[in-house]
Amino acid sequence: MNIKELKKTDLFNLALILIFVLANLLFLNTARKIWIKKQEVEAKIQENRRVLNREGNILSTKNPLASEIKKLKSRLSSLKQPFFSSAEEIFMLINRFAEASKISIRKIEPRKRTVHQVPESKERYIELPINLKIKCDYYQLLSFLEKIEEEKDRYIRVSRIEIKSSKEDIWNHNIEVLLDSFLSPKK
C-alpha cells in the first residue's frame, strides 16, 4: 500500500469518526432537549395534581359547608325573633322542661315586668322575671337547668338559684329559681 492510499484511508476513517461524533453530539443535544421538555411536562403534571387535589378537597367540603350554612341560617332566623309571644308560652316551656327533668313545681310566681328598648333600634321588649319554687334532687335540678341552657329558640336566663335542704327528705330539696324571660310587646 502506498502512502496515497493510506492517507485516503485515514481521511476516510477520520471523516467517518467525525461524522459519528457529530451524529452523537446531535443525538445528545436532541436527547438533552427531550429530557428538559420531559422535566417541564412532569413539573406541570405535578402542579396540576396539586391543584386537582386542592380543588377536590374544596369540592368535598362543599356539601358539609352547605349543610352548615343552612343550619346557621335557620338559627339566625330564630334569633331574629328571640322573644316569647305570651306569658303562657313561657309557662308551657317551663312545664315541658319540668316534666322532662321530673321535677315538682310547687309555685310559679311572675314578678314585675319591665319594658326595655333595644339599643340603636326602635324595638322594645318586656322582661318578665319568674320565680319558681320546686322540689327535686340535684340531678333533676341539673337536668332542668341544662334544658333551659339548651333552649336556642327563645331567650330565657337563670338569674338566681337558692337551695334549701329538707329535714324530712334528705334527697329532695326545696329550691327557688329566678328565671328572666323576655316577651315581645303586643303590636
Rosetta blueprint (number, residue, H / E / L):
1 M L
2 N L
3 I H
4 K H
5 E H
6 L H
7 K H
8 K H
9 T H
10 D H
11 L H
12 F H
13 N H
14 L H
15 A H
16 L H
17 I H
18 L H
19 I H
20 F H
21 V H
22 L H
23 A H
24 N H
25 L H
26 L H
27 F H
28 L H
29 N H
30 T H
31 A H
32 R H
33 K H
34 I H
35 W H
36 I H
37 K H
38 K H
39 Q H
40 E H
41 V H
42 E H
43 A H
44 K H
45 I H
46 Q H
47 E H
48 N H
49 R H
50 R H
51 V H
52 L H
53 N H
54 R H
55 E H
56 G H
57 N H
58 I H
59 L H
60 S H
61 T L
62 K H
63 N H
64 P H
65 L H
66 A H
67 S H
68 E H
69 I H
70 K H
71 K H
72 L H
73 K H
74 S H
75 R H
76 L H
77 S H
78 S H
79 L H
80 K H
81 Q L
82 P L
83 F L
84 F E
85 S L
86 S L
87 A H
88 E H
89 E H
90 I H
91 F H
92 M H
93 L H
94 I H
95 N H
96 R H
97 F H
98 A H
99 E H
100 A H
101 S H
102 K L
103 I L
104 S E
105 I E
106 R E
107 K E
108 I E
109 E E
110 P E
111 R L
112 K L
113 R L
114 T E
115 V E
116 H E
117 Q E
118 V L
119 P L
120 E L
121 S L
122 K L
123 E L
124 R E
125 Y E
126 I E
127 E E
128 L E
129 P E
130 I E
131 N E
132 L E
133 K E
134 I E
135 K E
136 C E
137 D L
138 Y H
139 Y H
140 Q H
141 L H
142 L H
143 S H
144 F H
145 L H
146 E H
147 K H
148 I H
149 E H
150 E H
151 E L
152 K L
153 D L
154 R L
155 Y L
156 I E
157 R E
158 V E
159 S E
160 R E
161 I E
162 E E
163 I E
164 K E
165 S E
166 S L
167 K L
168 E L
169 D L
170 I L
171 W L
172 N L
173 H E
174 N E
175 I E
176 E E
177 V E
178 L E
179 L E
180 D E
181 S E
182 F E
183 L E
184 S L
185 P L
186 K L
187 K L
